[in-house]
Amino acid sequence: MNNKVNVIRKRLMVQRDELLSEAEHTISTKLGAEKQSFPDPTDQAAAELDNNFLLRLRGREQKLLKKIDEAIARIDEGTYGVCESCGGQISLKRLEARPVTTLCIECKTEQEESEKRQTG
């Protein structure tokens, strides 16, 4: 399993680098450019909506970056693949599908069912 975890670690590092590169590109091209002035208020509103969408998207990517960093730290600490809820092993198949996961499939299913019951 150690070799497979190293492969997952490399995938996480590549994904992390790609997210950082995309964020840097967005900042330097879209958001770093001087605010454009549009004679038509509709065009101005559309441009502002695009920028707001990009910022929300980057916010989600920032959360993913945090999860990636935490997963890499768990790999380095030797605690990767341990469910944070029950303490059991997370299957390698699940880790390969969702490398940032912190819950085994049973605990994740239980969490989702609990959330469904709470929201009605």
C-alpha positions in Angstrom: 0.0 0.0 0.0 2.9 2.3 0.7 3.8 2.5 -3.0 0.2 3.3 -3.9 0.1 6.1 -1.3 3.2 7.6 -2.9 1.4 7.6 -6.3 -1.5 9.3 -4.6 0.8 11.8 -3.0 2.4 12.6 -6.4 -1.1 13.1 -7.9 -2.0 15.4 -5.1 1.1 17.5 -5.6 0.4 17.8 -9.4 -3.2 18.8 -8.7 -2.0 21.3 -6.1 0.5 22.9 -8.5 -2.2 23.1 -11.2 -4.6 24.8 -8.9 -2.0 27.3 -7.8 -1.0 28.0 -11.4 -4.6 28.6 -12.5 -5.2 30.9 -9.6 -2.0 32.9 -10.4 -3.1 33.1 -14.1 -6.6 34.4 -13.0 -5.1 37.0 -10.8 -2.6 38.2 -13.3 -5.0 38.3 -16.3 -8.6 38.7 -15.3 -8.5 40.3 -11.9 -5.2 42.0 -12.1 -6.1 44.0 -15.2 -7.4 47.5 -14.8 -11.1 47.6 -14.3 -12.6 47.9 -17.7 -15.1 50.7 -18.4 -18.1 49.7 -20.5 -20.4 52.4 -22.0 -23.3 50.0 -21.7 -24.3 49.3 -18.1 -25.4 45.8 -19.1 -21.9 45.0 -20.4 -20.5 46.4 -17.2 -22.8 44.2 -15.1 -22.0 41.1 -17.1 -18.2 41.7 -16.6 -18.8 42.1 -12.9 -20.8 38.9 -12.8 -17.9 37.1 -14.5 -15.4 38.4 -12.0 -17.7 37.5 -9.1 -18.0 34.0 -10.6 -14.3 33.7 -10.9 -13.8 34.8 -7.3 -16.4 32.2 -6.0 -14.7 29.5 -8.1 -11.3 30.5 -6.6 -12.9 30.3 -3.2 -13.8 26.6 -3.8 -10.4 25.9 -5.2 -8.9 27.5 -2.1 -10.9 25.0 0.0 -9.7 22.1 -2.2 -6.1 23.4 -1.8 -6.5 23.2 2.0 -7.8 19.6 1.7 -4.9 18.7 -0.5 -2.4 20.2 1.9 -4.0 18.3 4.8 -3.9 15.0 2.8 -0.3 15.5 2.0 0.5 16.2 5.7 -1.4 13.0 6.7 0.7 11.0 4.2 3.9 12.6 5.6 2.8 11.9 9.2 1.8 8.3 8.4 -1.9 8.8 9.3 -3.2 8.9 5.7 -6.0 6.4 5.1 -7.3 6.4 8.7 -11.0 7.4 9.1 -11.2 10.5 11.3 -14.6 9.3 12.6 -14.3 5.6 13.4 -10.5 5.2 13.3 -10.8 2.4 10.8 -8.9 2.1 7.5 -10.2 3.9 4.5 -10.1 1.5 1.5 -7.4 2.1 -1.1 -10.0 2.1 -3.8 -11.8 5.0 -2.0 -8.5 6.9 -1.5 -7.6 6.5 -5.2 -11.1 7.9 -6.2 -11.1 10.7 -3.6 -7.6 11.3 -2.3 -8.6 14.1 0.0 -11.2 12.1 1.9 -11.0 11.8 5.6 -13.9 9.3 6.1 -14.4 5.7 5.2 -17.3 4.9 3.0 -19.5 3.7 5.9 -18.9 6.9 8.0 -19.4 9.1 4.9 -22.7 7.4 4.1 -23.8 7.8 7.7 -22.8 11.5 7.6 -24.8 12.1 4.3 -27.9 10.3 5.7 -27.7 12.4 8.9 -27.5 15.6 6.8 -30.5 14.5 4.7 -32.5 13.9 7.9 -31.6 17.3 9.3 -32.5 19.2 6.1 -35.8 17.3 5.8 
